[in-house]
């Protein structure tokens, strides 16, 4: 455990500095989230509007990281809800199972997403289907919820740039498709003989 605490003390200032840099780029976290192949499917147009007010995303381990972690979304004042922070707490048990606790969302009148799950079971005893990303804060961690938590912790938080770079690489064939000595216009490198 001493090694983990020592590592966290070294790591935390690096993440704080990274957040300062990220804050220089408008909609950085929204863009990163929407470039993830799973999250882009979950996010509705309404979610995208609300996440336009996202100010920062942070991840914090419990004192013993084997016990769990917090995912915190910090929002600027917005016309959708009164909270400035929404937190999902993920707890690990000794048996390897997970459970979650989420902060409540205090929606402003008429702003709660339609169909957003309240965590209750439908008539056929299955959880209400996600109609919004914000459903993730409304019901226990099961199936897709666990996957979303892992995406934020293990992919987006650790290396958010990877998803931006992967999207750019997917748009074309990349540098390797260019011939040797060709620049972006398909012209030679200027060293051709006359």
C-alpha positions as CSV (number, residue, x, y, z in Angstrom):
1,X,0.0,0.0,0.0
2,X,2.9,2.4,0.7
3,X,3.9,2.2,-3.0
4,X,0.4,3.0,-4.1
5,X,0.2,6.0,-1.9
6,X,3.7,7.2,-3.0
7,X,2.6,6.8,-6.6
8,X,-0.6,8.7,-6.1
9,X,1.3,11.6,-4.5
10,X,3.5,11.8,-7.6
11,X,0.6,11.3,-10.0
12,X,-2.0,13.7,-8.6
13,X,0.0,16.9,-9.4
14,X,0.5,15.6,-12.9
15,X,-3.3,15.1,-13.4
16,X,-3.9,18.6,-11.9
17,X,-1.5,20.2,-14.4
18,X,-3.1,18.2,-17.2
19,X,-6.6,19.5,-16.2
20,X,-5.2,23.0,-16.3
21,X,-4.0,22.5,-19.9
22,X,-7.3,20.7,-20.9
23,X,-9.3,23.6,-19.6
24,X,-7.7,25.8,-22.3
25,X,-9.6,23.7,-25.0
26,X,-13.3,24.4,-25.1
27,X,-15.5,21.3,-25.0
28,X,-12.4,19.0,-24.6
29,X,-14.2,16.4,-22.5
30,X,-17.4,16.5,-24.5
31,X,-15.4,15.9,-27.7
32,X,-13.4,13.1,-26.1
33,X,-16.5,11.4,-24.8
34,X,-18.3,11.7,-28.2
35,X,-15.4,10.1,-30.0
36,X,-15.6,7.0,-27.9
37,X,-17.4,4.3,-29.9
38,X,-19.6,3.1,-27.0
39,X,-20.3,6.5,-25.4
40,X,-21.2,8.2,-28.7
41,X,-24.1,5.6,-29.0
42,X,-25.4,6.3,-25.5
43,X,-25.3,10.1,-25.7
44,X,-28.5,11.7,-27.0
45,X,-28.8,15.1,-28.6
46,X,-30.1,16.4,-25.3
47,X,-27.1,14.9,-23.4
48,X,-24.8,16.7,-25.8
49,X,-26.5,20.0,-25.0
50,X,-26.2,19.5,-21.3
51,X,-22.6,18.3,-21.5
52,X,-21.8,21.6,-23.4
53,X,-21.6,23.0,-19.8
54,X,-19.2,20.3,-18.6
55,X,-16.2,22.1,-17.0
56,X,-14.1,19.2,-15.9
57,X,-13.9,15.5,-15.4
58,X,-11.9,14.0,-12.5
59,X,-11.2,10.5,-11.2
60,X,-10.2,9.9,-7.6
61,X,-9.3,6.5,-6.1
62,X,-10.3,5.5,-2.6
63,X,-7.4,5.6,-0.1
64,X,-7.1,1.9,-1.0
65,X,-7.7,1.8,-4.8
66,X,-8.8,-1.8,-4.5
67,X,-11.9,-0.6,-2.7
68,X,-13.2,1.7,-5.4
69,X,-13.1,5.2,-7.0
70,X,-15.1,8.3,-7.7
71,X,-15.9,9.8,-11.1
72,X,-16.8,13.5,-10.8
73,X,-18.3,15.6,-13.6
74,X,-18.1,19.4,-12.8
75,X,-20.5,21.6,-14.7
76,X,-20.7,25.4,-15.2
77,X,-23.9,27.0,-14.1
78,X,-26.5,25.8,-16.6
79,X,-30.2,25.9,-17.4
80,X,-30.7,22.1,-16.9
81,X,-29.9,21.3,-13.2
82,X,-28.8,23.0,-10.0
83,X,-25.9,20.8,-9.2
84,X,-22.4,21.9,-10.1
85,X,-21.0,18.3,-9.5
86,X,-22.3,14.9,-10.4
87,X,-20.4,12.0,-8.8
88,X,-20.6,8.3,-9.4
89,X,-18.9,6.3,-6.7
90,X,-17.8,2.8,-7.6
91,X,-17.2,0.3,-4.8
92,X,-15.5,-3.1,-5.1
93,X,-16.3,-5.9,-2.7
94,X,-14.0,-8.7,-1.7
95,X,-15.8,-11.0,-4.1
96,X,-15.0,-8.8,-7.0
97,X,-18.5,-7.5,-7.5
98,X,-19.2,-3.8,-7.9
99,X,-21.9,-1.5,-6.7
100,X,-22.4,2.2,-7.3
101,X,-23.8,5.2,-5.6
102,X,-24.6,8.3,-7.5
103,X,-25.2,11.9,-6.5
104,X,-28.7,13.0,-7.1
105,X,-29.4,15.3,-10.0
106,X,-31.5,18.3,-9.1
107,X,-33.2,19.0,-12.5
108,X,-34.7,22.4,-13.1
109,X,-38.4,22.4,-13.8
110,X,-39.1,20.8,-17.2
111,X,-35.5,20.0,-17.9
112,X,-35.3,16.3,-16.8
113,X,-34.7,14.2,-19.9
114,X,-37.9,12.4,-21.0
115,X,-37.8,8.7,-20.2
116,X,-34.8,9.1,-17.9
117,X,-34.7,6.1,-15.6
118,X,-35.6,6.6,-12.0
119,X,-34.0,3.2,-11.1
120,X,-37.4,1.4,-10.7
121,X,-38.1,-1.8,-12.5
122,X,-40.5,-1.8,-15.4
123,X,-43.6,-3.9,-15.6
124,X,-41.6,-6.9,-16.7
125,X,-39.1,-6.6,-13.8
126,X,-36.3,-5.3,-16.0
127,X,-34.6,-1.9,-15.4
128,X,-36.1,0.9,-17.4
129,X,-34.1,1.3,-20.7
130,X,-31.6,4.2,-20.8
131,X,-33.1,7.1,-22.6
132,X,-30.2,9.5,-21.6
133,X,-26.7,9.2,-20.4
134,X,-28.0,10.7,-17.1
135,X,-29.8,7.5,-16.5
136,X,-26.4,6.2,-15.4
137,X,-26.8,8.3,-12.3
138,X,-30.3,7.0,-11.5
139,X,-29.9,3.2,-11.1
140,X,-27.5,0.7,-9.7
141,X,-24.4,-0.4,-11.6
142,X,-25.3,-3.4,-13.8
143,X,-24.4,-4.5,-17.3
144,X,-23.9,-1.4,-19.4
145,X,-23.3,0.8,-16.3
146,X,-20.2,-1.2,-15.4
147,X,-18.9,-0.9,-18.9
148,X,-19.4,2.9,-18.8
149,X,-17.6,3.2,-15.5
150,X,-14.7,1.2,-16.9
151,X,-14.5,3.4,-20.0
152,X,-14.2,6.5,-18.0
153,X,-11.7,5.1,-15.6
154,X,-9.5,2.9,-17.8
155,X,-9.7,4.7,-21.2
156,X,-10.9,8.3,-21.1
157,X,-9.2,9.4,-17.8
158,X,-5.9,7.6,-18.4
159,X,-5.4,8.7,-22.0
160,X,-8.1,11.1,-23.4
161,X,-6.0,12.0,-26.4
162,X,-6.0,8.5,-27.7
163,X,-9.7,8.8,-28.8
164,X,-9.1,12.1,-30.5
165,X,-6.0,10.6,-32.3
166,X,-7.9,7.4,-33.2
167,X,-10.7,9.5,-34.8
168,X,-8.2,11.4,-36.9
169,X,-6.5,8.2,-38.0
170,X,-9.9,6.7,-39.0
171,X,-10.7,9.6,-41.3
172,X,-8.1,8.6,-43.9
173,X,-5.4,6.2,-44.6
174,X,-2.9,8.2,-42.6
175,X,0.7,9.1,-43.3
176,X,1.7,5.6,-44.3
177,X,-0.4,5.8,-47.4
178,X,1.6,8.7,-48.8
179,X,4.5,7.9,-51.1
180,X,8.1,8.6,-50.0
181,X,9.0,12.2,-50.5
182,X,5.5,13.4,-51.1
183,X,4.0,16.2,-49.2
184,X,0.3,16.8,-48.4
185,X,-0.4,18.2,-51.9
186,X,1.1,15.1,-53.6
187,X,4.1,17.1,-54.9
188,X,7.7,16.1,-54.5
189,X,9.8,17.2,-51.6
190,X,11.4,19.9,-53.8
191,X,14.5,17.9,-54.5
192,X,13.6,16.8,-58.0
193,X,16.1,17.4,-60.7
194,X,15.2,19.8,-63.5
